[in-house]
Amino acid sequence: MGNQYPDAAYPEIEPYDHGLLDVGDGHHVYWETSGNPAGKPAVVLHGGPGSGRSVHTRRYFDPDAYRIVQFDQRGCGRSTPHAGEPDPDLSANTTAHLLADLERLRTHLGIERWLVFAASWGAVLGLVYAQRHPERVSEMALAGVATGRRGETDLLTRGLGPLFPEAWARFRDGVPAAEREGDLSAAYLRLLLDPDPAVHERAARDWCDWEDAMLPLAVGPHPRFGDPVYRLAFARLVTHYWSNGCWLDEGAVLRDADRLTGIPAVIVQGTLDLSNLSGSPWQLAAAWPDAELVMIDDSGHDGGPGMTAAWIAATDRFAARSDAP
């Protein structure tokens, strides 16, 4: 799941540099930088997995103060190969690969430390990155927090069913009857990788319809779900990661929260974000004394004006902070 577009923020800007970085395994990651080349480095980790970077996210940063780094994680956006292509090989697309890509990109751009700005799945990736490379993270600004636990993905694939019974019944019935009591992510992934376009395209629509149903505050469907290639790549990557437990030990992010000590952070969370039912934002904030949890009333996982204001307040605050370790 990923956030939608901001209602008001800093003015739109264009990248001043971009490229394709060879990260091995036949993959090339698309990256771009915008803002001030001499500004405070900040890297944006998009949601999904598979949502791809959004040009609107640049607007959460003062362009005079920040050097804003965005990139498309493996398999999505302008990165190649694309998960929406026929017969994709997802074997070299795991959390460990994405973490290594982050370090390659940081080194490629000559950055010592950067602020990590991340939402939803990006928060999982950012938290694991910060735990493994704390010396490379100056601050963190997080939203729509998840920690990669099975309980979180089970909530999204099954636990929210009673709240949206008709939509969930359609989602459940999108897989064969014999697989409906098991891991729905795994069942959908099998369909999404079926070589028959009629099978994988229907599975992508069914999966993305359920994603939309879980965002009841959103105005209309996700703006990019109308693109069949985007829809297919997104659904394949989400189910690939969720059905494999994101390649993380269960509860590892919360268990290792002490590794985040000394990294200032702001966690912005909508009170109406249904993923809050997992308890993750409060558990993370309780285990991380350097993190401030900011709850925004009347906002959900898809953001809104209050969320935008809080994100900008966080990046503005950190812009004035020294990057010294």
Buried (B, 14 or more C-beta within 10 A) or exposed (E): BBBBBBEEBBEEBEBEEBBBBEBEBEBBBBBBBBBBEEBBBBBBBBBBBBBBBBBBBBBBBBBEBBBBBBBBBBBBBBBBBBBBEEEBEBEBBBBEBBBBBBBBBBEBBEBEBBBBBBBBBBBBBBBBBBBBBBEBBBBBBBBBBBBBBBBBBBBBBBBBBEEBEEBBEBBBEBBEEEBEEEBBBBBBBBBBBBEEEEBBBBBBBBBBBBBBBBBBBBEEBBEBBEEEEBBBBBBBBBBBBBBBBBBBEEBBBBEBBEBBEEBBBBBBBBEBBBBBBBBBBBBBBEBBEEBBBBBBEEBBBBBBBBBBBBBBBBBBBBBEEEEEE
